[in-house]
Amino acid sequence: MLKAQSHVGITVKDLDASVYFYRDLLGLEIGTEPSPVFDNEELGAAVGVPGASLRQVCLILGDTYLELLEYKTPPSQTSAPLLSHNIGASHIGFEVDEIFAVKAELEAKGIIFYSDVNIVDEGVLAGWRWVYFSDPDGYPLELIEYAYSRPEEDVKAGIANYLTHRPHFHH
């Protein structure tokens, strides 16, 4: 069945500006050269957007890719800012070491964060250090450092408890 995550794709307003942000400011490497504009009937059917034409590029993100897509047609609809609580909303979490140093480095490059680094020392997320910011289109991004982990037996017991007591769904 599912083998691994291949990529995460996000739609951007300006492909070149987004490449600058993700490559030059955040440090991701380009994995594929930016494509020419793809424009054919098959594309529209394949992506579920009749009349679609787009450019794309893939950036290397660990063992996967971050795919940036700039739709030329039809015009993209925006509802900026993209708020995390809306159904269908998403964010990308970038794992880092030394989150405070990385945050300071990005702030020096002009990136604005939503808050200070959040530190979790209790509960199921114990050891997490995280903070949110946005890309140029308002897409939510997260820096996360796993400072330490809960004991594996505690994690497994928590998962087993959840699976035993969760609501039952029928297909």
Number of C-alpha atoms within 10 A of each C-alpha: 3 4 5 8 9 11 15 15 14 15 17 23 18 16 19 14 13 20 21 13 16 18 15 12 15 16 13 19 16 18 15 13 10 17 12 10 13 16 15 13 13 13 16 18 12 10 9 10 14 15 15 21 19 20 17 22 21 23 23 17 18 11 9 15 21 21 21 24 21 21 21 17 14 13 11 12 7 11 9 9 11 16 14 12 8 8 7 6 11 15 17 15 15 14 16 18 12 13 19 16 11 14 22 12 14 14 12 10 12 10 17 14 17 11 10 11 18 12 15 15 14 10 8 13 14 15 17 18 22 23 20 20 17 18 14 14 17 15 20 20 17 18 21 20 21 17 16 12 12 14 8 9 9 11 13 11 11 13 11 11 11 11 11 10 8 8 7 7 5 3 2
